C-alpha cells in the first residue's frame, strides 16, 4: 500500500507547483502525493493542513519555505519535513517586493491569480507556536538567496540528527534535489518512507 504524502507549497505558489508534480513523478511507485493550496493567513492555512492530514490519513507532511513554516506549526500525528522553512515570516516577508497586490506563480484551486499582502498580514504570524516533535526533520540550503543563512534557527528546532544541510539548491527547488539516488531530498524522503 502506498504511503500518503502531503506537500505544502511556499508563498505566492499553489498546489499546482512543479515541486508537487516532481514528487509525484519520482515517488509514483511508493507514494500517493497530495498537495493543497494554502495562503498568507497562517491560522487558516495551518488549520486546513491539520484537517487535511486527519481526513486523508497523511503519513508524511513535506513543506517548503512558507509551507515549511506551516509544516513546523501544524499539530499533526505524522512525520514532518520542512525544506528551507521561513522560521520567522514576520521578518522574511517584510520586504517591499513581497508587499502589495501580488500574483500567484501557479494556478490555484479557487481560480484566484492575485492577492493583497501588507504590513497588517505580517502581524498574523505573531504568537503562532511551532509543533516540533521527535518526528520532525529540517533540510536547509547552505546558500539560501531568499532567507539568507537560516541554518542556526533551523538547527535549534530539531534533534541534531534530524537537521541536514544541502548545497544542491538555493531557496527554490531544483529537479536535481529530488533526483533518485543522488538528490538530498530524495534520500531523506526515501529514508522516512
WOVENSUL-V498524 format. One record per residue. RES is the residue in one letter. PSI is psi in degrees with one decimal (* if undefined). NEAR is the number of other ideal C-beta (glycine too) atoms within 12 Angstrom. D_FIRST is the distance of its C-alpha to the first C-alpha in Angstrom with 2 decimals. Layout:
RES_PSI_NEAR_D_FIRST, RES_PSI_NEAR_D_FIRST
This chain:
X_135.6_9_0.00, X_142.1_17_3.79, X_146.5_27_6.59, X_121.4_27_9.33, X_137.9_39_12.64, X_124.0_41_16.02, X_133.2_49_18.91, X_119.7_51_22.48, X_173.1_43_25.33, X_-174.0_45_28.88, X_137.2_43_32.30, X_11.4_32_33.40, X_-162.6_34_30.01, X_178.7_32_27.25, X_-16.2_33_23.62, X_9.0_23_24.83, X_151.3_34_25.59, X_-28.2_25_25.01, X_-42.8_38_23.03, X_-42.2_33_20.19, X_-40.5_22_20.35, X_-42.1_28_20.46, X_-40.5_40_17.36, X_-42.6_24_15.47, X_-49.0_18_17.15, X_-34.2_31_16.64, X_22.3_30_12.99, X_-29.6_16_11.87, X_-27.2_14_9.85, X_-16.7_22_7.83, X_152.8_29_8.48, X_104.4_23_9.45, X_119.9_35_13.05, X_157.9_30_15.33, X_140.2_37_19.07, X_156.6_37_21.91, X_133.6_34_25.66, X_175.2_45_27.56, X_-164.6_36_31.32, X_7.8_36_34.24, X_103.5_25_34.48, X_-45.4_35_32.63, X_-45.1_23_32.62, X_-44.6_18_31.28, X_-44.3_33_28.60, X_-42.4_35_27.41, X_-42.3_22_27.35, X_-42.7_28_25.30, X_-47.8_43_22.67, X_-42.4_29_22.63, X_-41.6_19_22.33, X_-43.3_29_19.50, X_-45.8_33_17.45, X_-44.4_19_18.22, X_-30.1_15_17.69, X_5.0_24_14.30, X_40.5_20_12.67, X_134.5_33_12.95, X_-20.4_28_12.15, X_126.3_39_14.32, X_124.7_48_17.55, X_126.2_55_19.45, X_148.1_48_22.99, X_142.3_46_25.95, X_-119.9_43_29.66, X_-33.2_42_30.31, X_-30.9_46_26.58, X_-39.3_51_26.49, X_-48.5_46_29.20, X_-37.3_48_27.32, X_-44.1_51_24.26, X_-28.9_44_26.67, X_-24.4_39_28.25, X_132.0_43_25.25, X_87.0_24_25.01, X_150.5_35_21.26, X_46.0_18_19.24, X_170.3_31_16.88, X_141.6_31_17.49, X_139.8_46_19.91, X_120.5_45_21.22, X_124.9_45_24.54, X_122.7_51_25.97, X_53.7_49_29.74, X_142.7_46_29.85, X_91.2_42_33.06, X_-18.8_37_33.97, X_77.0_24_37.12, X_-27.3_37_36.81, X_-31.2_24_40.23, X_-49.3_18_41.69, X_-25.2_28_39.43, X_-1.0_32_39.61, X_68.0_20_43.36, X_145.6_20_44.63, X_-38.4_11_46.68, X_-12.6_13_44.24, X_5.0_29_41.52, X_153.9_20_43.85, X_-152.4_16_45.03, X_106.6_13_43.69, X_153.6_24_40.54, X_135.5_18_38.38, X_148.0_28_34.60, X_-29.1_22_33.36, X_158.8_22_30.76, X_148.4_16_30.59, X_157.0_24_29.32, X_-29.7_17_27.68, X_-2.0_16_30.96, X_-7.1_11_33.06, X_141.6_18_35.11, X_-15.3_16_36.25, X_154.1_16_38.61, X_160.9_26_38.98, X_135.3_17_41.74, X_125.3_30_41.40, X_-177.6_18_44.36, X_-32.9_17_45.60, X_-30.6_15_44.92, X_-29.5_28_41.17, X_-35.2_23_41.30, X_-22.8_19_42.43, X_-20.1_23_39.20, X_-10.8_32_37.52, X_136.6_15_39.96, X_5.6_11_38.90, X_119.5_25_35.14, X_151.3_16_33.69, X_146.4_29_30.93, X_75.4_26_28.15, X_125.8_31_27.35, X_173.5_22_25.40, X_-10.6_13_24.80, X_27.8_20_21.34, X_133.7_35_23.11, X_146.8_39_23.67, X_135.2_41_26.23, X_118.4_43_26.81, X_143.5_42_30.32, X_146.6_34_32.36, X_4.9_23_35.61, X_59.5_20_37.37, X_108.0_30_36.16, X_-15.9_15_38.82, X_-50.4_28_37.99, X_-11.1_37_37.52, X_-158.8_23_39.65, X_95.9_20_39.04, X_7.9_36_36.60, X_-40.6_25_35.43, X_-43.4_15_37.56, X_-41.0_27_36.40, X_-44.1_38_32.73, X_-35.4_24_33.30, X_-15.7_18_34.97, X_-27.3_32_31.95, X_168.5_31_29.38, X_144.9_16_29.50, X_-39.8_12_31.20, X_-5.2_13_28.27, X_7.3_27_26.07, X_132.5_27_28.50, X_151.2_31_28.57, X_152.4_23_30.96, X_147.8_31_30.52, X_0.5_17_33.16, X_-19.4_28_30.86, X_162.2_30_31.36, X_-115.5_24_34.06, X_-41.6_29_32.90, X_154.6_27_30.92, X_152.5_38_27.80, X_143.9_24_28.37, X_-32.1_21_26.02, X_-24.8_20_26.98, X_-26.2_34_25.41, X_9.6_37_21.89, X_124.5_20_22.83, X_131.2_21_20.38, X_-34.0_11_22.15, X_-18.8_16_25.06, X_133.3_27_24.15, X_-40.2_30_24.58, X_-40.8_43_21.92, X_-46.3_33_19.47, X_-42.1_23_20.37, X_-46.9_30_20.05, X_-38.5_34_16.63, X_-41.0_23_15.46, X_-33.8_17_17.01, X_-16.7_27_15.31, X_*_27_11.64
